[in-house]
Structures are given as C-alpha cells and as structure tokens.
Amino acid sequence: MDVRQLKYFLAVVDNGGFSRAAEQLLVAQPSLSQAISGFERELGLPLFHRVGRGVVLSEAGRALVGPARVVLRDVDEALATMRAFKGLRGGRVDLITMPSPGMEPLTTIVTAFARAHPDVTVNVEAGFTPEEVLASVRAGSCEIGVLGSADPTRAADLDVVELESQALVLISGPDEDISDEPTVRRDQLSGCRLIVSQRGSLMRALVDEVLAEGIEVTIAAEIAHRTSILPMVLNGIGRAVMPSSWTQSACRAGARVQRIVPESYLHVAAVSRRDHLTAAAAALMAESRRYGMAAAE
C-alpha cells in the first residue's frame, strides 16, 4: 500500500466514479482503473462494486475511507513542514460546523487564527446535527468539529474543548409590535407566528415545549437551512427562536432581539482527534482553548 494508491482510491470516492476522478488526477481512465484493480488485488479485498458504469463502495472500501484521509493529510502536513521547516506557513485545516456556532464563536476563533497564521487555509464544511459533526471528525473527513447541543458534549475518544453557552433569544422583524423589554417570557409568545428549525434542535425543542404548555403559537415555516431564517424574519413572515450567536447579525440587519426566560442554553464545543493532528489543526484547537478560557472568566 502506498500514498499514490490511497490518493487514487479517495479520488474515485470523492468524484463518484472513475471518469471524473481520472480528470481530476490528470491520468487516463484505464490507468486509474488498472491502479485500483491492482490495489484491490494487493489487499485481497474489493474496494468498489461495479454497477453499470458507476461504482459503489464495498464494506472494506467504506472502512478504508477514514484512515486513508488521515494518512494523506499527515503526508501533506509532513511535506508542508519540510517546505516551511520553521514556523507555521501554508497548509490547510478541514473543519465542520453546525450553523449557529458557525456564526459565533467560530468567526472570532478563525479571525484570531488567520491573523496569527495568514498562510493557512481554513476549509469549513456544514453539519446540521451534533452526531454528524462527531461522525465526521471520528472518520477523519474533518480534523476539527464545532457543534452545539442541549447538554455539554461528552466524547471520551475525542479532545473536547467547551467554548461557551449561548442563551436562546427571540428575533423579531423591525415592523413587529413588541415591547422594549430586553427579555420575553415564554407565555408572551402566545399568538406569535414562528419560523422554526426542524425537529431535533434545541430551538425547536423550546417551541415544542411552549406548545405542550398550551401556549398558542403558529408554525409559519419549518426550515432545514437556518441561514434562511433571518431573511424570513426580516420579511415579516414570522419571528424565530435562535441562539444568541445570531444577535449581532440580527441587530445589524434591523431586527430586534430579546432573551427568552426562563432561559435555555446551547452548549458549544470544539472537538478533534486526540492525536495525529496536523500543525495547523493543533494551532486552531489551541486558539479554541484560548477562546473557551476567556469566555469562562
């Protein structure tokens, strides 16, 4: 097994077949197919099932994806280290984040990281549940994950850095008739039209609790992609229950924000593997720790 074989294998995985993988790798498709077949013979296991003109990962292939990504990332880091030799110059960090923590605290953390390491690229992918973020880090698809959940994150096999707890807030459009009070009680949501995220999120759980208490609210829209919620609020479709990370963007856009009492909190954390991190990822986790320590003071 060598690095070239792993690179070819992941190219087929990421491009969904041999044709596009060969184009990306700038090799002839027959050469790529022959290389993968030779790799399979060497392993004594099929990595793909050929279905018509397409391919589907075998069980062995699925098991190899995560370790292969780790190996190639470590090789890239070794090459970058030799090129730079001194200091953190160049490289890339693959990160996955849920939408709300992706606004804050991720923006502040990445800003500080970019100032210290301007030559490092931070690649940010989207995850929509804590389970999705944790699975991506465990599989090696991303080195770092940023997630928010109703309870503090516990993962014995990962390095977990608690960043902050974000209170849930009610975001209202500029034309809504609301009081100037900084807080709003749950029972005062009666009669509201709400734009909600899908079931499974803390924000949706609060709305479901309000409904269970007999408080009459109308679900105006149910949105999977939370970045669509604020524009809908600004257009007057309804109000939204969101974590406080949205406060700055909402206020800048002209919306009004009130903290909901009694309070519920989204617990935000950064996670990574405990070992074999690239230097860039280790530096970003260190920046996350600094943020978490400052937030706890």
N, C-alpha and C positions, 0 to 999 in steps of 0.2 A: 504494500500500500504506500503510495506517495502523494505528495501535495497536488500534483497535476491531476491525478485520478479523482481526488476529493473535489478539486475545483470543477472538473468536468461534470461530476455527479451533481453538485449543487446547481450548476448552470442549467442542467436538464430539469431539476426540481423547480427552480425559480422561474423558468421560462415555459414550463408546462409541456415540454416536448423537445425533440432533437433539433428540429429545423431552426426555431428561434434561438436555441442555445448555441448552435453552431454559428449563427450570425453574430451573436454577442461575443463569442470566443474568437471569431475570425478564423475558424477552421472549417474544413469541408465536412459536411454531414456524415459521409461514410467513414471518415477518420474518427469522428466523435463516436459514432455507433460502435466502431471496432474497439475503441479505447474502453467504452463502458462494458462491452461484452467481455473483454479481457480482464477487466476489473472484477466482474461477476465470477469469471472462472477462477480467478485467484482467490476470491473469498469463498467460493463453493456455494454461493447463495445468489438467487436472483434479487436484484435491487428494484427492478421495474417489471410490471406485467404489460406486455404489448397488447393494446386493444385497438384494432384497426390501425389508423395512422397515429394514434396517441399512445401515451404511456400512463400507467398508474403505479404509484409507489407500492412495493411489496411490504410485508411486515418488517423484513430486515432493512429495507430502504428507509422506512419511517424511523426505525431505531437509529439509523446512521446519521440522519439529518442534523440533530443537535450536536453530537460530538464532532462532526465534520465542520460545522460552523465555528466551533471553539478552536479547532486546530488551525483553520485558515486565518482566524482572527489573531491567534497567537503568532503565526508566521508573519502576518502583516505588521504586527507590533514589533517583532524582532527586527524586521527589515527597516522599519521606521526608526528604531532605536539606533541601529548601526549607522543610518544616514545622518541622524541628528547627533548621535553619540553623547551630546551634552545638552541637557535641558529638554523640555517637552515641546518639540516643534513638529508640526504635522500630525497626521493620524486622524482617527475618526472614532466617535462613540455612538453606538446604536442604542437608542433609548425608546421605551414605550411608556405612554402616559394615558391616564384617563382624562376626559375633557376638562373638568373643573380644576384639578391640581395642575393641569397643563397650562392654565392661565396664571395662577399663583398657587404654590410658590415657585413653580418651575421657571417662570420668566425671570424672577430675581436671581435664582441659582445659576441659570445659564448665562445671564448677563455678567455676573461676577466671574464665572468660569471663563467666558470669552475674553474678558479684559486681561485675565492672567495668562490665557493660552490662546491668543488670537489666530494661531495657525491650525487649530484643531477644529474639525467639522463635527457638529452635533446633529445626528440624524434622528428625528423624532417621529415615531410611529404612533398610531392611535389604538388604544384599547378601551373597551367600554364597561368591563367588569373587573373587580379585583382578581378573580380567578384567571381571566385572560392575561392580565399583566404578569401574574406569578408564573403561569404556564410558559409564557414567552421567555422569561428570564431563566427558568429551570431548563428549558430546551436549548438555550444558547442562542436563540434568534436575536435577542437583545441582551446587552450586558446589564443595563440598569432599567428598573421599572419605577414609576411614580403612580401611586394609587391612593384612593380614598375609600373608607369603609365606615360603617356604623360603629364598629369596635376597633381598637388598636390591632394592627397587623401582627400576627404570630406565625412565624415560619422558621422552624428550627434549622432547616437546611440552608437558609439564606441569611445574608447580612441585612438586617432591618434597621433603618435609621428613621426614628419618629421626627417628623418635620414640624407639624402644628395641628391644632384642632380648629376647624372652621365652623362657626355657628351658621345655622340656616337663616336665610333672610327672605323677605317678600319683596319682589321687584315689581313696581307698578309703572305704567306709562305716564308721560308728562301730563296727559289730559284726564287722568283718573282723579276722582274726588276722594282724597284721603286726608287724614289729619297730619299735622306737622310733628306728631309724636315720633321719637326715634324707634319705638317698639310697637308691635301689634300683637294682641292676644290671639290665640287660635280661634276662640269663639267669634272674634271680629272678622274672620274670614267668611262668615255667613253671607251668602249672596254673591260671592266672588265667582268670576269666570277664571279658571286656572288653566294655564298651559303646563303640562306635566311631562316628565320623562317616563320611560317605560318601567314596568314593574321590576323590582329588584334593587332599585336605587334608594338611598336614604331619603332623598327629596320626595320620591313617590310614596315611600312608607309614611311620611308625615301627612301627606294629603289623604292617604287611606285611613290613617288614624282619625283625622278630622271627620271624615265621612262616617266612620264607625261610631263616633261620638254623637251622631245625629245632626251635625252641623251641615247645613245645606250649601254645597258648592257645586258648580257646574264644570265639568271637564270640557274645556273648549277645544283642546288639541292634545294629542299624545305624540311626543316627538322622540325619535331614537337618537338623532344627532343634536346634542344640546347646543351647539353653536347656532342653531336656527331659532332658539327660544327667545333670546334678547331682541332680535329684529321683530319677532311677532308681538312681543310685549310693546315695543315702541310703536307698532302699527295699531295698537288698541285691541288686539284680538283677545287678550286676557292678561292676567298677572301670573307671576311664576315664583315658585319656591326654589331657591338655589343656594349653594354655599356662598359664604361671604367673599370668596375669591372673585366673584363676579361684581363686587360692589364698585370698584374703581371704574371698570369699563361701562357699567350701567349708568353711573353718575355722569361720566363724560359724555355719554350719548343722550343725556337729558332725562333718564328715568329716575325714579325715586326709590330709595331702599330703606326698609325698616326691619329690625331684628325681630324674629318671632319668639314669643315667650309663651310657656316655658321653653327653654332652649334645647335644641338637638344639635349634635356636633358631628361633622365629618372628620374622621381622624386620617390625616395624610402622612404617608411614609414613602421613603425611597428604599428599594431593595436591589441587591445584586448577589452574584455568587460570592462565596467566601474566599475563593482562591482563583488563580489564573485570570485575574483581571488585567486588561491592558493598562499601560501607564495613564492613558487619557481617562479611562473609566475610573481608575483609582483616584485620580485628581478630582473628577466630578463628584464622586462619592464623598471625598474629603470636604468639598465645597458644600455638599448637602449637610454634612455633620455640623459645619460651622453655622449654617442657617438654622438647623434644629436647636443648637445650643443657644443661639441668640434669641430665638423665639421662646425658649423656655425660661429665659431670665425675667 
